[in-house]
């Protein structure tokens, strides 16, 4: 994961691998506390433990409040908020997640089974 300035000082880009990046735009007004939020968080996967550790340390070094590293069944993760208050997640998958739908060409039967278990 590489952080760098975009084409203007108010739009840093974050490269997330595979030639992909997203731009963070400054200037948007924060929603009022009473307004419904439409995004809970955005998860950003990294490919290696070194990338994970570097992202965590870089954020801390720049004064960004990050959660502790959380161990999960699929690997590890941590969360932080961008300047606009959007919660972001960095995750490293080190194990296969048996409940993941990634790559499933027909996830509907599995989702139905999960819903049945929840009820």
HELIX and SHEET records of a PDB file:
HELIX    1   1 UNK A   49  UNK A   61  1                                  13    
HELIX    2   2 UNK A  108  UNK A  118  1                                  11    
SHEET    1   A 3 UNK A   2  UNK A   5  0                                        
SHEET    2   A 3 UNK A  11  UNK A  17 -1                                        
SHEET    3   A 3 UNK A  20  UNK A  25 -1                                        
SHEET    1   B 4 UNK A  42  UNK A  46  0                                        
SHEET    2   B 4 UNK A  87  UNK A  93  1                                        
SHEET    3   B 4 UNK A  75  UNK A  81 -1                                        
SHEET    4   B 4 UNK A  70  UNK A  72 -1                                        
END                                                                             
